[in-house]
Amino acid sequence: MRSPKLAALELKRFGRGKLPRAALAALLLLPLLYGALYLWSFWDPYGRLDKVPVALVNEDNGAEVGGKHLSAGDSIVDGLADSHTFDWHPVGAAEAARGVEDGTYYLSLSIPKDFSRRIASSSGDHPETGALKVRTNDANNYIVGQISRTVFSEVRAAASKKASRTFLDKIFVSFSTLHDKTQEAADGAGRLRDGIGQAEDGAGKLADGLGSAKNGSGRLVTGLGDLNAGAGRLSRGSGDLARGAGTAADGSRQLADGAGQVADGTQQLADTVNGVVGKVGPFVRAHGKEIGEAAQLVADGSQAVHDHLDKLPAAAATGARLSRGISDHLATYYRLRCESGVALDTSCAELKRIKDQAATAADKAEEVSGYVHDQKNLDRLGRDLETLHSLASELAQRGPTLGADMDAAVKKINDLNDGAHKVSAGARKLAAGNARLAAGADRLNDGAHQLHDGTNRAAAGMQDLDSGVGKLKDGAQTLDGGMFKLSDGSQKLAGGLHDGAKRIPDYGKKERDARTLVMSDPVQLASGAAHNAPNYGTGFAPYFIPLSLWVGAMVAYMLIQPLNRRALAMGASSWRVAVSGWLPVVGVGVLQTAALMSVLHFGLGLQMARAAGALGFLVLVTACFSAIVQWLNAQFGPAGRILVLALLMLQLTSAGGTYPVQTSPGFFGAIHPYLPMSYIVEGLRRLITGGDLAPVWQGSAVLAAFTVGALLLTSLTARGRQVVRMKDLHPELSL
């Protein structure tokens, strides 16, 4: 039996009695509870805001502006009454506060007592802002508070516009007054220009006379400056000479002292060397050859010891071992002979001394052995032997000529001592001459300083005179230039004031009204909406329609088995079993879609840009939802119904049906691309309100993929259900 016939047989079950037929009818109408009723309940809430009770408190006392009474609060109240935005209730402040608190009013708008006065101050010297007070209570209704913020922003903008017009109108009136006063100032500036011209001529003559006086004083200052410069150079030269002579005198004294110290040192060196040579010289001259030969023997011996140094540790160890053995034998012999309890032998005292000496020798031998076994000690001993060999070899070479070399060195030291004494005597003479030269240079420097001071004072006095004349000249020239600039400035002032008076506008009442209208509200908002949704319900229909169809499929599988038992009993293929359990719910879903869309269109007035496309798309939605719900129920049994609810909640929160999904926490944005309702909402928006169809085609492909995938999973589940299991007979959970 084929799958369509099995599906038809499954639906025929509902015609066998009144209760099954009633259940089928309820199943067909169930989506209306979610789709039609939900959308009907808030189809056009903004169009019924005039039913929302709102308290209006007007405490404005008004104000006097330019001899006229201003009542801005009454103007706002009249405008609100004509707007039909809310159901306004004029009440007192206490009643409004009480009503907002207990829910009688959703919110209140209060106009303060000084509102008109503050509005009027915008055209005065101390402008102030007027404040409308709005009080909401989110415990009554949060959405009304949000709507009120938009409405009252428009009220505030209108009130601000009116206040701006009053302020700007006074500015334009002030332009006329400013124009007349500027013209009067221009006439006065012309008269001032004539008087300044006469003063300018006198200032020019004064500047010319002071210029001649300044030239004479300048030449006198130049001459005194040259004389002072020469005296300054003489003073600096004599100062340099005095300092140089003093420095030379100090250096020569230091040289004499140093030369004397050197002479004393060479004398001590010569005395010491001559004394030593007098004592050892004869011996060195007579035995130079023997000294060389002895040094050669020392060099050869140190070389021999160095060559056999590596054998020393072994020999030392052997000697230490033999010494210790002898010491032990003597100690044993002494103990047996002298400490056995028999009468002491007369030789025991001598034997004890020999035993102690042998023990001491053994200790020293072991100490020497330990020393030579330390590689650092051997290395140091080797380096010392090498040094001894090098020095002894050099002494062996110089031994035969040691006496002659000693005499030559003594002669050089004596010659050095004689030269040092001669240098010391010459340095003392040079120091005396430099001291006399320094004294003469100091006297010359004092005279040059006195000459420079005199010429400097004379030049300073003349410079003060020249500076005074120069300041008078500069002042006269500045006065002349200032008078010229003042004359030129007064002329420009007069011309500028005349030009300014021409440029300052002098508006009439009609022109003022036109300009204040533009400047009080210079920017207008020209808004347009592509594919506009006419009301709130149309905008939310793409969200609630798939919600109702999902609930319809969920309830349908509470009445219809997800896997056709007859097909399972007949041993049909798993794919046929899956399709035969899917087709009845798809048929019911198509009828649900038809009933829902008929009520939305003909009952609520839902208009669709592409009605046929929307119906076809919803048939695909029904097929997809039926396949997904079927697999969850078939695979997980009663627990699958809970998973169906959970999956519904995930789709509702991540589909972006109300607010954009970007405003939700990151988790919902992450699962948004992987759930079918995300694509359904986007596609229905384009089919109902219009727009690009690319999301529709993409959504159709995604829904088809979900449908085929869910049917394949259901067929795999059906293959496992063809064998009856114990938990099928006794389920762990039943709903």
Legacy VTK file of the C-alpha trace (Angstrom):
# vtk DataFile Version 3.0
C-alpha trace
ASCII
DATASET POLYDATA
POINTS 735 float
0.000 0.000 0.000
1.446 3.398 -1.007
2.103 6.273 1.350
-0.765 8.596 0.175
-3.309 5.827 0.713
-1.876 5.107 4.180
-2.138 8.826 4.968
-5.753 8.912 3.834
-6.576 5.944 6.033
-4.981 7.769 8.989
-7.211 10.799 8.421
-10.340 8.641 8.021
-10.000 7.660 11.674
-11.264 11.114 12.619
-14.603 10.517 10.814
-15.645 7.630 13.048
-17.492 9.515 15.735
-18.385 12.964 17.003
-15.404 13.399 19.318
-12.725 12.633 16.657
-14.467 14.996 14.229
-14.553 17.707 16.907
-10.870 17.128 17.631
-10.042 17.465 13.923
-12.062 20.696 13.709
-10.277 22.092 16.772
-6.961 21.069 15.255
-7.747 22.992 12.066
-8.796 26.119 13.967
-6.001 26.030 16.583
-3.572 28.296 14.622
-6.272 30.993 14.689
-5.822 31.221 18.473
-2.154 32.099 18.017
-2.215 33.934 14.724
-5.512 35.751 14.374
-6.240 36.443 18.038
-2.724 37.677 18.796
-2.634 39.976 15.784
-6.188 41.161 16.402
-5.345 42.104 19.993
-2.752 44.699 18.915
-3.554 45.189 15.243
-3.253 49.018 15.410
-2.398 50.170 18.981
-1.093 53.566 17.840
-4.439 54.302 16.220
-6.223 53.935 19.580
-3.927 55.997 21.790
-6.781 58.465 22.279
-8.311 55.841 24.621
-5.333 55.973 27.005
-6.152 58.211 30.040
-3.440 60.806 30.736
-3.443 63.571 33.382
-2.798 67.152 32.187
-1.776 69.733 34.826
-1.574 73.387 33.714
-0.242 75.664 36.480
1.144 78.348 34.160
0.474 81.903 35.451
1.294 83.621 32.152
3.632 86.595 31.613
3.665 90.176 30.216
5.792 90.626 27.068
5.952 93.996 25.369
2.698 95.073 26.966
0.913 91.905 25.888
-0.123 88.912 27.992
1.541 85.612 27.043
-0.013 82.307 28.119
2.180 79.577 26.630
0.641 76.899 28.862
-2.865 77.485 27.493
-1.529 77.304 23.943
0.012 73.907 24.640
-3.191 72.629 26.260
-5.261 73.717 23.248
-2.808 72.066 20.880
-2.869 68.796 22.805
-6.662 68.749 22.860
-6.750 69.121 19.066
-4.092 66.436 18.507
-6.187 63.519 19.890
-2.929 61.875 20.934
-4.137 60.696 24.356
-7.317 60.911 26.404
-6.323 64.099 28.228
-7.817 64.787 31.689
-7.174 68.327 33.030
-6.644 67.868 36.786
-4.693 69.355 39.664
-1.157 68.394 40.605
-2.164 66.307 43.642
-4.828 64.367 41.754
-2.425 63.734 38.867
0.259 62.339 41.208
-2.311 60.136 42.955
-3.781 58.925 39.660
-0.363 57.984 38.178
0.449 56.094 41.353
-2.793 54.051 41.571
-3.128 53.443 37.821
-6.031 55.814 37.076
-3.744 57.611 34.639
-0.884 56.002 32.766
1.177 59.203 32.953
0.940 62.952 33.561
2.140 66.115 31.802
2.684 69.201 34.009
3.188 72.786 32.845
4.939 74.741 35.690
3.821 78.117 37.041
6.725 80.095 35.517
6.584 78.424 32.105
5.386 81.545 30.207
7.848 83.769 32.085
10.758 81.515 31.087
9.580 81.367 27.492
9.315 85.167 27.393
12.829 85.542 28.846
14.305 84.227 25.594
13.830 87.711 24.101
15.210 89.530 27.173
18.629 90.096 28.711
18.654 86.872 30.780
17.090 84.039 28.756
15.962 80.890 30.586
14.659 77.559 29.358
11.114 76.399 30.079
10.633 72.825 31.295
7.611 70.581 30.781
7.430 67.827 33.398
6.414 64.276 32.458
5.792 61.618 35.112
5.405 57.950 34.152
4.887 54.766 36.137
6.281 51.652 34.485
4.402 49.592 37.054
1.235 50.584 35.169
2.529 49.935 31.656
6.091 50.129 30.318
5.150 50.513 26.636
2.981 53.576 27.301
6.001 55.243 28.884
8.059 54.543 25.780
5.327 55.903 23.479
4.981 59.030 25.620
8.639 59.884 25.179
8.147 60.137 21.421
4.887 62.118 21.720
6.255 64.573 24.275
9.426 65.090 22.219
7.155 66.464 19.493
5.339 68.639 22.066
8.648 69.992 23.328
9.852 70.705 19.787
6.656 72.626 18.999
6.935 74.711 22.181
10.636 75.387 21.507
9.805 76.497 17.972
7.252 79.020 19.232
9.680 80.425 21.816
12.410 80.688 19.171
10.133 82.701 16.907
9.500 85.220 19.702
13.229 85.529 20.400
14.217 85.879 16.732
11.460 88.393 16.048
12.934 90.684 18.685
16.381 90.271 17.118
15.086 91.368 13.717
13.294 94.347 15.340
16.622 95.263 16.945
18.238 95.335 13.487
16.163 98.418 12.577
17.234 100.280 15.720
20.854 99.273 15.136
20.656 100.629 11.568
19.600 104.127 12.733
22.202 104.318 15.526
24.978 103.214 13.175
24.103 106.045 10.777
24.398 108.583 13.609
27.815 107.138 14.599
29.026 107.465 10.992
28.222 111.222 10.954
30.148 111.763 14.246
33.167 109.847 12.894
33.320 112.289 9.930
33.559 115.302 12.236
36.279 113.590 14.284
38.320 112.983 11.127
38.573 116.773 10.382
39.974 117.646 13.870
42.551 114.860 13.787
43.914 116.194 10.439
44.915 119.526 12.046
46.697 117.807 14.947
48.613 115.658 12.481
50.384 118.737 10.908
51.778 119.961 14.296
53.088 116.512 15.204
55.043 116.329 11.916
56.928 119.622 12.581
57.893 118.543 16.125
59.298 115.272 14.809
61.547 117.067 12.241
63.205 119.330 14.918
63.937 116.501 17.287
65.431 114.523 14.388
68.186 117.174 13.872
69.055 117.169 17.593
69.269 113.379 17.550
71.850 113.398 14.717
74.271 115.672 16.675
74.072 113.661 19.877
74.567 110.498 17.868
77.902 111.696 16.410
79.165 112.662 19.887
78.226 109.260 21.258
80.092 107.578 18.393
83.341 109.470 19.142
83.222 108.709 22.858
82.401 105.118 22.017
85.545 104.772 19.892
87.692 106.292 22.678
86.115 103.981 25.260
86.640 100.967 22.995
90.379 101.757 22.690
90.696 102.146 26.466
88.849 98.893 26.892
91.213 97.055 24.562
94.225 98.522 26.440
92.707 97.450 29.758
92.009 93.942 28.506
95.552 93.651 27.036
97.211 94.817 30.263
94.979 92.477 32.224
95.962 89.558 30.008
99.630 90.537 30.406
99.323 90.730 34.212
97.539 87.389 34.373
100.120 85.815 32.037
103.024 87.211 34.092
101.410 85.999 37.311
100.828 82.588 35.815
104.472 82.448 34.606
105.729 83.494 38.062
103.612 80.789 39.720
104.783 78.203 37.174
108.452 79.094 37.595
108.134 78.889 41.401
106.502 75.485 41.059
109.270 74.499 38.598
111.983 75.607 41.043
110.353 73.704 43.887
110.002 70.591 41.731
113.570 70.806 40.458
114.837 71.109 44.045
112.839 68.038 45.061
114.241 66.121 42.078
117.794 67.170 42.992
117.273 66.014 46.589
115.932 62.670 45.330
118.830 62.076 42.917
121.272 62.969 45.687
119.717 60.365 47.995
119.766 57.800 45.170
123.416 58.509 44.386
124.428 58.305 48.060
122.609 55.005 48.540
123.980 53.417 45.345
127.540 54.562 46.025
127.333 53.196 49.583
126.098 49.800 48.421
128.627 49.582 45.595
131.409 50.466 48.011
130.512 47.438 50.119
129.659 44.745 47.530
131.473 46.128 44.485
134.900 44.512 45.153
133.285 41.106 45.717
131.150 41.323 42.553
134.171 42.421 40.447
136.377 39.607 41.836
133.817 36.731 41.758
131.611 37.542 38.785
132.510 34.302 37.025
131.786 32.182 40.127
128.395 33.955 40.568
127.490 33.051 36.986
128.520 29.430 37.435
126.531 29.127 40.684
123.512 30.662 39.036
123.849 28.131 36.202
123.864 25.298 38.732
120.685 26.678 40.297
119.056 26.951 36.854
120.005 23.379 35.957
118.817 22.057 39.329
115.469 23.840 39.133
115.006 22.515 35.587
115.748 18.964 36.745
113.300 19.235 39.630
110.673 20.668 37.238
111.217 17.805 34.768
110.672 15.149 37.474
107.845 16.999 39.204
105.193 14.574 37.883
106.959 11.695 39.712
106.805 13.469 43.037
103.231 12.375 44.046
104.011 8.680 43.605
107.331 8.960 45.451
105.749 10.991 48.232
102.970 8.415 48.586
105.513 5.594 48.783
107.587 7.465 51.353
104.467 8.234 53.419
103.406 4.582 53.299
106.902 3.309 54.323
107.184 5.936 57.065
103.801 4.952 58.421
104.749 1.249 58.337
107.998 1.844 60.210
106.127 3.979 62.747
103.532 1.232 63.279
106.263 -1.476 63.684
108.124 0.633 66.227
104.904 1.325 68.123
104.065 -2.408 68.226
107.605 -3.302 69.276
107.555 -0.685 72.007
104.211 -1.937 73.295
105.325 -5.565 73.426
108.634 -4.811 75.051
107.927 -1.901 77.318
104.159 -2.053 78.102
103.630 -5.826 78.661
103.760 -5.626 82.445
107.300 -7.049 82.885
110.173 -5.083 84.303
111.063 -2.054 82.137
114.114 -2.355 80.030
116.657 0.455 80.419
116.450 1.101 76.648
112.668 1.774 76.730
113.164 5.511 77.154
115.367 5.692 74.070
112.972 3.373 72.212
109.997 5.601 73.117
111.811 8.674 71.758
112.591 6.828 68.503
108.931 5.648 68.269
107.626 9.231 68.721
110.068 10.586 66.141
109.006 7.864 63.685
105.312 8.768 64.214
106.096 12.472 63.677
108.065 11.619 60.523
105.139 9.513 59.244
102.727 12.411 59.865
104.976 14.832 57.982
105.431 12.346 55.146
101.641 11.977 54.828
101.264 15.741 54.981
103.845 16.147 52.179
102.098 13.407 50.200
98.755 15.176 50.578
100.324 18.464 49.523
101.935 17.087 46.362
98.779 15.156 45.475
96.905 18.490 45.230
97.215 19.440 41.537
96.963 23.168 42.338
100.042 22.897 44.631
102.009 21.034 41.932
101.028 23.626 39.309
102.108 26.477 41.580
105.400 24.692 42.417
106.016 24.110 38.693
105.479 27.789 37.894
107.824 28.811 40.736
110.543 26.428 39.427
110.157 27.863 35.922
110.550 31.387 37.286
113.623 30.341 39.293
115.151 28.693 36.216
114.571 31.819 34.072
116.089 34.197 36.639
119.038 31.938 37.400
119.797 31.519 33.673
119.784 35.281 33.145
122.098 35.770 36.161
124.419 33.060 34.801
124.721 34.959 31.504
125.422 38.308 33.176
127.736 36.965 35.895
131.106 37.489 34.085
130.289 41.176 33.206
128.354 41.954 36.363
131.095 44.212 37.795
131.456 46.313 34.633
127.674 46.721 34.312
127.459 47.824 37.942
130.166 50.497 37.473
128.462 51.851 34.327
125.094 52.133 36.126
126.688 53.926 39.089
128.322 56.438 36.714
124.943 57.217 35.046
123.307 57.780 38.425
126.048 60.220 39.473
125.756 62.102 36.150
121.946 62.330 36.651
122.479 63.793 40.133
124.843 66.514 38.834
122.373 67.518 36.066
119.468 67.687 38.503
121.360 70.140 40.730
122.146 72.397 37.710
118.450 72.404 36.630
117.366 73.335 40.161
119.712 76.374 40.230
118.455 77.623 36.818
114.812 77.225 37.856
115.368 79.402 40.943
116.833 82.192 38.780
113.903 81.986 36.318
111.371 82.227 39.160
112.996 85.414 40.490
112.847 87.093 37.021
109.189 86.135 36.452
108.228 87.568 39.848
109.655 90.976 38.881
107.863 90.841 35.513
104.505 90.069 37.201
104.866 93.073 39.558
105.398 95.465 36.608
102.436 94.001 34.693
100.139 94.524 37.708
101.051 98.240 37.878
100.393 98.643 34.118
97.027 96.888 34.447
95.928 99.239 37.285
96.599 102.308 35.136
94.746 100.855 32.130
91.699 100.093 34.305
91.570 103.682 35.599
91.694 105.060 32.020
88.936 102.677 30.869
86.683 103.577 33.834
86.939 107.291 33.045
86.097 106.935 29.356
83.322 104.486 30.214
81.610 106.987 32.551
81.880 109.722 29.923
80.432 107.457 27.227
77.594 106.340 29.539
76.597 109.929 30.251
76.616 110.788 26.567
74.579 107.695 25.755
71.964 108.732 28.319
71.756 112.140 26.644
71.531 110.587 23.175
68.951 108.048 24.412
66.803 110.838 25.877
66.921 112.819 22.624
66.202 109.610 20.690
63.174 108.851 22.849
61.859 112.357 22.281
62.398 111.925 18.548
60.770 108.482 18.560
57.880 109.808 20.603
57.393 112.657 18.172
57.587 110.273 15.195
55.225 107.860 16.931
52.873 110.732 17.626
53.119 111.830 13.994
52.527 108.235 12.779
49.758 107.735 15.312
48.058 110.923 14.245
48.360 109.781 10.642
46.929 106.378 11.488
44.286 108.008 13.649
43.334 110.273 10.791
43.312 107.361 8.379
41.453 105.210 10.916
38.844 107.889 11.554
38.314 108.180 7.812
37.955 104.405 7.514
35.695 104.399 10.583
33.419 106.938 9.032
33.376 105.061 5.736
32.931 101.697 7.464
30.061 102.986 9.584
28.324 104.338 6.507
28.840 101.001 4.725
27.734 99.096 7.827
24.581 101.152 8.116
23.774 100.243 4.529
24.356 96.515 5.209
22.365 96.289 8.462
18.900 95.068 7.481
15.830 97.126 8.285
13.056 94.529 8.086
9.380 95.223 7.966
6.807 93.100 9.817
6.125 90.789 6.867
9.829 90.115 6.280
10.393 89.503 10.024
7.616 86.922 10.132
9.056 85.022 7.155
12.584 84.941 8.551
11.619 84.017 12.105
9.600 81.103 10.731
12.641 79.723 8.878
15.219 80.343 11.605
13.085 78.941 14.452
12.706 75.664 12.572
15.480 75.612 9.911
15.593 71.849 9.385
12.577 69.832 8.285
12.519 66.049 8.222
11.319 64.583 4.961
10.820 60.939 5.769
9.847 58.139 3.451
9.405 54.417 3.912
9.942 51.763 1.261
7.308 49.017 1.369
5.531 50.611 4.320
3.517 48.400 6.689
0.166 50.173 7.250
-0.223 49.109 10.890
1.327 47.269 13.814
-0.413 43.960 13.027
0.902 43.838 9.459
4.421 44.383 10.743
4.137 41.506 13.235
2.238 39.050 10.972
5.493 37.422 9.641
6.351 36.589 13.261
3.029 35.220 14.537
1.984 33.253 11.422
4.871 30.702 11.633
4.366 30.568 15.427
0.739 29.458 14.924
1.688 26.895 12.252
4.359 25.380 14.518
1.797 25.027 17.323
-0.619 23.485 14.812
1.928 20.835 13.804
2.830 20.201 17.442
-0.812 19.584 18.433
-1.456 17.545 15.274
1.168 14.993 16.311
-0.568 14.705 19.661
-3.539 13.216 17.773
-1.774 11.558 14.835
0.982 8.957 15.262
4.349 10.156 13.909
4.987 6.650 12.512
2.053 4.855 10.834
1.498 1.675 12.817
-0.241 -0.083 9.931
2.764 0.561 7.694
5.106 -0.709 10.387
2.987 -3.852 10.845
2.943 -4.461 7.078
6.732 -4.340 6.946
6.751 -1.366 4.546
10.022 0.384 3.774
11.245 2.906 6.313
10.928 5.792 3.825
7.268 4.856 3.101
6.586 4.675 6.853
8.062 8.135 7.367
6.152 9.712 4.470
2.863 8.046 5.441
3.154 9.578 8.933
4.115 12.989 7.523
1.508 13.500 4.777
-1.594 13.585 7.071
-0.130 16.417 9.158
0.921 18.266 6.008
-2.657 18.018 4.752
-3.988 19.300 8.060
-1.365 22.085 7.978
-2.490 23.219 4.533
-6.063 23.488 5.799
-4.809 25.359 8.887
-2.906 27.789 6.646
-5.968 28.398 4.490
-8.205 29.055 7.494
-5.641 31.347 9.164
-4.869 33.456 6.094
-8.590 33.757 5.248
-9.363 35.187 8.676
-6.330 37.513 8.575
-7.179 38.822 5.127
-10.952 39.018 5.172
-11.482 39.432 8.912
-8.612 41.719 10.015
-7.790 43.270 6.659
-4.236 41.971 6.189
-3.039 43.106 2.758
-0.239 41.132 1.072
1.929 42.434 -1.738
2.330 38.898 -3.135
-0.617 36.878 -1.837
-0.091 33.791 -4.035
3.598 33.664 -3.233
2.845 34.014 0.485
0.390 31.071 0.394
2.830 28.866 -1.504
5.654 29.791 0.865
3.462 28.949 3.891
2.660 25.522 2.408
6.421 24.868 2.318
6.629 26.149 5.920
3.909 23.707 6.956
5.715 20.809 5.259
9.016 21.753 6.972
7.476 22.163 10.456
5.560 18.880 10.116
8.733 16.991 9.174
10.750 18.437 12.091
8.018 17.847 14.710
7.423 14.314 13.306
11.084 13.346 13.705
11.337 14.705 17.253
8.214 12.768 18.318
9.249 9.592 16.500
12.809 9.611 17.793
12.273 10.684 21.390
8.673 9.653 22.058
6.889 11.628 24.813
10.101 13.514 25.583
10.043 14.749 21.985
7.042 16.972 22.782
9.142 18.793 25.340
11.928 19.181 22.750
9.365 20.589 20.288
8.442 23.271 22.843
12.080 23.997 23.588
12.890 24.325 19.870
9.911 26.666 19.464
11.223 28.938 22.220
14.697 29.008 20.681
13.233 30.010 17.327
10.987 32.705 18.783
13.853 34.334 20.681
16.377 34.222 17.820
14.218 34.853 14.721
14.310 38.677 15.019
10.542 38.909 14.689
10.150 41.872 17.067
13.479 43.605 17.660
16.497 43.061 15.352
18.469 39.994 16.416
21.558 42.224 16.769
19.963 43.773 19.865
19.672 40.373 21.574
22.470 38.727 23.608
25.202 37.025 21.592
23.793 33.504 22.109
20.632 34.282 20.095
22.648 35.906 17.334
24.839 32.802 17.139
21.916 30.343 16.646
19.924 32.723 14.392
21.337 31.407 11.043
20.747 27.750 11.937
16.994 27.741 12.710
14.251 27.684 10.034
11.998 30.374 11.548
14.752 32.986 10.965
14.396 32.508 7.212
10.585 32.222 7.385
10.175 35.613 9.107
12.491 37.332 6.627
10.752 35.737 3.613
7.211 36.555 4.824
8.175 40.205 5.335
9.107 40.481 1.651
5.956 38.634 0.510
3.560 40.664 2.691
5.010 44.211 2.517
7.073 43.859 -0.695
10.746 44.123 -1.507
13.553 42.030 -2.946
12.667 38.313 -3.262
16.189 36.997 -2.642
15.378 36.160 1.034
12.283 34.266 -0.179
14.294 32.033 -2.506
16.973 31.522 0.111
14.352 30.672 2.729
12.651 28.224 0.354
15.928 26.395 -0.202
16.625 26.242 3.557
13.084 24.952 4.296
13.364 22.307 1.589
16.685 21.162 3.050
15.220 20.982 6.568
12.214 19.027 5.237
14.261 16.420 3.380
16.727 16.108 6.246
13.986 15.600 8.848
12.262 12.949 6.661
15.549 11.088 6.243
16.075 11.100 9.998
12.498 9.888 10.512
13.044 7.045 8.040
16.138 5.981 10.004
14.045 6.035 13.175
11.285 3.990 11.437
13.834 1.354 10.451
14.653 0.873 14.125
10.968 0.764 15.107
10.210 -2.204 12.814
11.517 -4.437 15.592
9.335 -4.252 18.686
11.365 -3.501 21.802
10.503 -3.960 25.462
10.465 -0.200 26.073
7.929 0.153 23.231
5.556 -2.131 25.178
6.349 -0.503 28.525
7.480 3.105 27.844
9.495 4.882 30.526
7.492 8.084 30.066
4.025 8.736 28.660
2.227 12.029 28.118
LINES 1 736
735 0 1 2 3 4 5 6 7 8 9 10 11 12 13 14 15 16 17 18 19 20 21 22 23 24 25 26 27 28 29 30 31 32 33 34 35 36 37 38 39 40 41 42 43 44 45 46 47 48 49 50 51 52 53 54 55 56 57 58 59 60 61 62 63 64 65 66 67 68 69 70 71 72 73 74 75 76 77 78 79 80 81 82 83 84 85 86 87 88 89 90 91 92 93 94 95 96 97 98 99 100 101 102 103 104 105 106 107 108 109 110 111 112 113 114 115 116 117 118 119 120 121 122 123 124 125 126 127 128 129 130 131 132 133 134 135 136 137 138 139 140 141 142 143 144 145 146 147 148 149 150 151 152 153 154 155 156 157 158 159 160 161 162 163 164 165 166 167 168 169 170 171 172 173 174 175 176 177 178 179 180 181 182 183 184 185 186 187 188 189 190 191 192 193 194 195 196 197 198 199 200 201 202 203 204 205 206 207 208 209 210 211 212 213 214 215 216 217 218 219 220 221 222 223 224 225 226 227 228 229 230 231 232 233 234 235 236 237 238 239 240 241 242 243 244 245 246 247 248 249 250 251 252 253 254 255 256 257 258 259 260 261 262 263 264 265 266 267 268 269 270 271 272 273 274 275 276 277 278 279 280 281 282 283 284 285 286 287 288 289 290 291 292 293 294 295 296 297 298 299 300 301 302 303 304 305 306 307 308 309 310 311 312 313 314 315 316 317 318 319 320 321 322 323 324 325 326 327 328 329 330 331 332 333 334 335 336 337 338 339 340 341 342 343 344 345 346 347 348 349 350 351 352 353 354 355 356 357 358 359 360 361 362 363 364 365 366 367 368 369 370 371 372 373 374 375 376 377 378 379 380 381 382 383 384 385 386 387 388 389 390 391 392 393 394 395 396 397 398 399 400 401 402 403 404 405 406 407 408 409 410 411 412 413 414 415 416 417 418 419 420 421 422 423 424 425 426 427 428 429 430 431 432 433 434 435 436 437 438 439 440 441 442 443 444 445 446 447 448 449 450 451 452 453 454 455 456 457 458 459 460 461 462 463 464 465 466 467 468 469 470 471 472 473 474 475 476 477 478 479 480 481 482 483 484 485 486 487 488 489 490 491 492 493 494 495 496 497 498 499 500 501 502 503 504 505 506 507 508 509 510 511 512 513 514 515 516 517 518 519 520 521 522 523 524 525 526 527 528 529 530 531 532 533 534 535 536 537 538 539 540 541 542 543 544 545 546 547 548 549 550 551 552 553 554 555 556 557 558 559 560 561 562 563 564 565 566 567 568 569 570 571 572 573 574 575 576 577 578 579 580 581 582 583 584 585 586 587 588 589 590 591 592 593 594 595 596 597 598 599 600 601 602 603 604 605 606 607 608 609 610 611 612 613 614 615 616 617 618 619 620 621 622 623 624 625 626 627 628 629 630 631 632 633 634 635 636 637 638 639 640 641 642 643 644 645 646 647 648 649 650 651 652 653 654 655 656 657 658 659 660 661 662 663 664 665 666 667 668 669 670 671 672 673 674 675 676 677 678 679 680 681 682 683 684 685 686 687 688 689 690 691 692 693 694 695 696 697 698 699 700 701 702 703 704 705 706 707 708 709 710 711 712 713 714 715 716 717 718 719 720 721 722 723 724 725 726 727 728 729 730 731 732 733 734
